[in-house]
Amino acid sequence: MIGAIAGDIIGSVYEDYQYKAKDFPLFSRKSTFTDDTVLTIALADSILNGIPYVYQLKEYYRRYPMAGYGGHFSAWAESDSSEPYYSWGNGSAMRVSPIGFAYDDLKTVLITAEKSAEVTHNHPEGIKGAQAIAAAIFLAKISKDKLAIKKYIENQFGYNLNISLDEIRPTYEFDVSCQGSVPPAIIAFLEAADYEDTIRNAVSLGGDSDTIACMAGGIAEAFYGEIPELIKAKVFEILDPPLAVVVHQFNQIYGSDYRMRC
């Protein structure tokens, strides 16, 4: 899931600027982790320690209340209610990468992705987006090629992945819906040459840059293996120690050797 976190951090600088090119510095003094990272690590912590998703999502919100959450999620996290709010936003998909890495069969990945989504995002589109990203990560992890991943996502979820980034980019705007951001994130991965190129593709679309790069980055890490050491080192420089500890623990169990295990 380090690939997803790196995507979030790299994209965080460009989220509000509609940057439409690939020639940008990966990191700057403004690079930071956002709610994408916080909630991704919350799910990883849930998996590692068997704590229900709803408890960890609220707990991590309390620990990092200024990470840039959407208004509906903040209202939910601050309330006494644990009922979902029927969201179709991409929050369910941005946080789901640990599930794609942690489980060893596709059926379990799909079921678990749905469970992780529906604690907040119980709209069908919110669930579908989370399942699509988790499934793409799983299929990449078990060494399926890009064509197989593309066909599965299209057939299972009905997303159109036949449009190119060059066609999307000129008119793409900020879109926090799953249906408007999950397909572009997957296409950013499908058109890439490697992990870094995936992130550059994702950011170059403009829009919700950190979240698109987070989703695409998780898939790219699973497909290409370990992400570049310089990127990984920068991620751990930016994460605070409590978050870094969870990432290290998760990576020790589900990390760099997953392609050999699967």
C-alpha positions as CSV (number, residue, x, y, z in Angstrom):
1,M,0.0,0.0,0.0
2,I,3.1,2.3,0.1
3,G,2.4,2.9,-3.6
4,A,-1.0,4.3,-2.8
5,I,0.4,6.5,0.0
6,A,3.1,7.8,-2.3
7,G,0.5,8.7,-4.9
8,D,-1.4,10.7,-2.4
9,I,1.6,12.6,-1.1
10,I,2.9,13.3,-4.6
11,G,-0.6,14.4,-5.8
12,S,-1.3,16.5,-2.8
13,V,0.6,19.5,-4.2
14,Y,-1.3,19.6,-7.4
15,E,-4.9,19.0,-6.3
16,D,-6.1,22.6,-6.6
17,Y,-4.1,23.6,-9.7
18,Q,-5.5,21.5,-12.6
19,Y,-2.0,20.7,-13.7
20,K,-2.2,19.0,-17.1
21,A,1.3,17.9,-17.8
22,K,3.7,15.1,-16.7
23,D,6.9,17.2,-16.2
24,F,6.6,18.1,-12.5
25,P,8.7,17.6,-9.4
26,L,7.5,14.5,-7.5
27,F,8.1,16.2,-4.1
28,S,8.3,19.7,-2.7
29,R,8.3,21.4,0.7
30,K,4.5,21.4,0.4
31,S,4.2,17.6,-0.2
32,T,2.1,16.1,2.6
33,F,-0.2,13.2,3.3
34,T,-3.9,13.7,3.2
35,D,-7.1,11.9,4.3
36,D,-6.4,9.4,1.6
37,T,-3.3,8.2,3.5
38,V,-4.8,8.4,6.9
39,L,-7.8,6.3,6.0
40,T,-5.8,3.8,4.0
41,I,-3.6,3.2,7.0
42,A,-6.7,3.0,9.2
43,L,-8.0,0.1,7.1
44,A,-4.5,-1.5,7.2
45,D,-4.6,-1.2,11.0
46,S,-8.1,-2.8,11.0
47,I,-6.7,-5.8,9.0
48,L,-3.6,-6.2,11.2
49,N,-5.4,-6.0,14.5
50,G,-8.9,-7.3,13.7
51,I,-10.6,-4.1,14.7
52,P,-13.9,-3.2,12.9
53,Y,-13.4,-0.7,10.1
54,V,-16.0,1.7,11.5
55,Y,-14.0,2.1,14.8
56,Q,-10.7,2.6,13.1
57,L,-12.0,5.1,10.6
58,K,-13.4,7.3,13.4
59,E,-10.3,6.8,15.6
60,Y,-7.9,7.9,12.8
61,Y,-10.1,10.9,12.1
62,R,-9.8,11.9,15.7
63,R,-6.0,11.5,15.5
64,Y,-5.7,13.5,12.3
65,P,-8.7,15.8,12.1
66,M,-7.1,18.3,9.7
67,A,-6.1,15.9,6.9
68,G,-8.6,17.3,4.4
69,Y,-11.6,15.1,4.7
70,G,-14.8,15.6,2.8
71,G,-17.6,17.3,4.6
72,H,-19.9,14.3,4.7
73,F,-17.2,12.0,6.1
74,S,-16.2,14.6,8.8
75,A,-19.8,15.0,9.9
76,W,-20.1,11.2,10.1
77,A,-16.8,10.8,11.9
78,E,-17.7,13.5,14.5
79,S,-21.2,12.1,15.1
80,D,-22.3,9.4,17.6
81,S,-23.8,7.4,14.7
82,S,-22.1,4.6,12.9
83,E,-24.7,4.4,10.1
84,P,-23.5,4.9,6.6
85,Y,-24.5,8.0,4.6
86,Y,-25.1,6.5,1.1
87,S,-22.1,8.1,-0.5
88,W,-20.9,7.5,-4.1
89,G,-17.7,9.5,-3.5
90,N,-14.3,8.1,-4.1
91,G,-13.4,7.9,-0.4
92,S,-14.3,4.2,-0.5
93,A,-11.9,3.6,-3.3
94,M,-9.0,5.8,-2.2
95,R,-8.6,3.9,1.1
96,V,-9.1,0.3,-0.1
97,S,-5.6,-0.7,-1.3
98,P,-4.7,-2.7,1.8
99,I,-7.5,-5.1,1.0
100,G,-6.2,-5.9,-2.4
101,F,-2.8,-6.7,-0.9
102,A,-3.9,-8.6,2.2
103,Y,-6.2,-11.3,0.8
104,D,-5.4,-14.3,-1.3
105,D,-8.5,-14.9,-3.4
106,L,-10.6,-12.6,-5.6
107,K,-13.9,-13.5,-4.0
108,T,-12.6,-12.5,-0.5
109,V,-11.2,-9.3,-1.9
110,L,-14.5,-8.3,-3.4
111,I,-16.5,-9.2,-0.3
112,T,-14.1,-7.4,2.0
113,A,-13.8,-4.4,-0.2
114,E,-17.6,-4.1,-0.1
115,K,-17.6,-4.3,3.7
116,S,-14.9,-1.7,4.0
117,A,-16.9,0.7,1.7
118,E,-20.4,0.2,3.1
119,V,-19.5,1.5,6.6
120,T,-19.8,5.0,4.9
121,H,-20.2,4.6,1.2
122,N,-23.2,2.2,0.9
123,H,-24.3,3.7,-2.5
124,P,-23.8,1.1,-5.3
125,E,-21.3,3.3,-7.0
126,G,-19.3,3.8,-3.8
127,I,-19.1,0.0,-3.3
128,K,-18.3,-0.6,-7.0
129,G,-15.4,1.8,-7.0
130,A,-13.8,0.2,-3.9
131,Q,-14.3,-3.2,-5.4
132,A,-12.8,-2.2,-8.7
133,I,-9.6,-0.8,-7.2
134,A,-9.2,-3.7,-4.8
135,A,-9.7,-6.2,-7.6
136,A,-7.3,-4.5,-9.9
137,I,-4.6,-4.5,-7.1
138,F,-5.3,-8.2,-6.5
139,L,-5.1,-9.2,-10.2
140,A,-1.9,-7.2,-10.6
141,K,-0.5,-8.8,-7.4
142,I,-1.0,-12.3,-8.9
143,S,0.8,-11.2,-12.1
144,K,-2.2,-10.8,-14.5
145,D,-1.2,-8.7,-17.4
146,K,-2.8,-5.4,-18.2
147,L,-5.2,-6.7,-20.8
148,A,-6.6,-9.2,-18.4
149,I,-7.0,-6.6,-15.7
150,K,-8.7,-4.2,-18.1
151,K,-11.1,-6.9,-19.4
152,Y,-12.0,-8.0,-15.9
153,I,-12.7,-4.5,-14.7
154,E,-14.8,-3.7,-17.8
155,N,-16.8,-6.9,-17.6
156,Q,-17.3,-6.9,-13.9
157,F,-18.0,-3.3,-13.2
158,G,-19.0,-1.8,-16.5
159,Y,-16.4,1.0,-16.5
160,N,-15.3,2.3,-19.9
161,L,-11.5,1.9,-20.1
162,N,-11.2,2.4,-23.8
163,I,-10.8,6.1,-23.7
164,S,-7.2,7.4,-23.6
165,L,-5.6,9.9,-21.2
166,D,-5.0,12.3,-24.1
167,E,-8.8,12.2,-24.7
168,I,-9.7,12.6,-21.0
169,R,-7.2,15.2,-20.0
170,P,-8.3,18.4,-21.9
171,T,-11.8,18.5,-20.4
172,Y,-11.3,16.6,-17.1
173,E,-12.3,18.6,-14.0
174,F,-12.4,18.0,-10.3
175,D,-14.6,15.0,-9.7
176,V,-14.9,13.2,-6.4
177,S,-17.4,10.6,-7.5
178,C,-16.2,7.0,-7.9
179,Q,-17.7,6.8,-11.4
180,G,-15.9,9.9,-12.4
181,S,-12.4,9.2,-10.9
182,V,-11.9,5.4,-10.6
183,P,-11.9,4.7,-14.4
184,P,-9.3,7.5,-15.1
185,A,-7.1,6.2,-12.2
186,I,-7.2,2.7,-13.7
187,I,-6.4,4.1,-17.2
188,A,-3.5,6.1,-15.7
189,F,-2.1,2.7,-14.7
190,L,-2.9,0.9,-17.9
191,E,-1.1,3.5,-20.0
192,A,2.0,3.7,-17.8
193,A,5.5,2.3,-18.4
194,D,6.4,1.9,-14.7
195,Y,5.3,3.0,-11.2
196,E,6.6,6.6,-11.5
197,D,5.0,7.0,-14.9
198,T,1.7,5.9,-13.4
199,I,1.8,8.7,-10.9
200,R,2.7,11.2,-13.5
201,N,-0.2,10.0,-15.7
202,A,-2.6,10.3,-12.8
203,V,-1.5,13.8,-11.7
204,S,-1.5,15.1,-15.3
205,L,-5.2,14.6,-15.5
206,G,-5.8,17.4,-13.1
207,G,-8.9,17.1,-10.9
208,D,-8.7,15.3,-7.6
209,S,-5.0,14.6,-8.2
210,D,-4.0,13.1,-4.8
211,T,-6.9,10.6,-4.8
212,I,-6.5,9.6,-8.5
213,A,-2.7,9.1,-7.9
214,C,-3.5,7.2,-4.7
215,M,-5.8,4.8,-6.5
216,A,-3.5,4.4,-9.5
217,G,-0.4,4.1,-7.3
218,G,-1.8,1.1,-5.4
219,I,-2.4,-0.8,-8.6
220,A,1.0,0.1,-10.0
221,E,2.8,-1.1,-6.9
222,A,1.1,-4.4,-7.1
223,F,1.9,-4.7,-10.8
224,Y,5.5,-3.5,-10.9
225,G,6.6,-4.7,-7.5
226,E,8.6,-2.5,-5.2
227,I,8.4,1.2,-5.8
228,P,11.6,3.2,-6.3
229,E,13.6,3.5,-3.2
230,L,13.9,7.3,-3.4
231,I,10.2,7.6,-3.5
232,K,9.7,5.2,-0.6
233,A,12.3,7.0,1.5
234,K,10.5,10.3,0.9
235,V,7.2,8.7,2.0
236,F,8.6,7.6,5.3
237,E,10.3,11.0,5.8
238,I,6.9,12.7,5.4
239,L,4.7,10.2,7.4
240,D,4.7,10.7,11.2
241,P,6.0,7.8,13.3
242,P,2.7,6.3,14.3
243,L,1.5,6.1,10.7
244,A,4.9,4.8,9.6
245,V,4.8,2.0,12.2
246,V,1.6,0.7,10.8
247,V,2.8,0.9,7.2
248,H,6.0,-1.0,8.2
249,Q,4.0,-3.7,10.0
250,F,1.6,-4.1,7.1
251,N,4.5,-4.3,4.6
252,Q,6.3,-6.9,6.6
253,I,3.4,-9.2,6.2
254,Y,1.8,-8.3,2.9
255,G,4.6,-6.3,1.2
256,S,7.6,-6.9,-1.1
257,D,7.5,-10.6,-1.4
258,Y,3.8,-10.8,-2.4
259,R,4.5,-11.6,-6.1
260,M,6.5,-14.6,-5.0
261,R,3.8,-15.8,-2.6
262,C,1.0,-15.6,-5.1
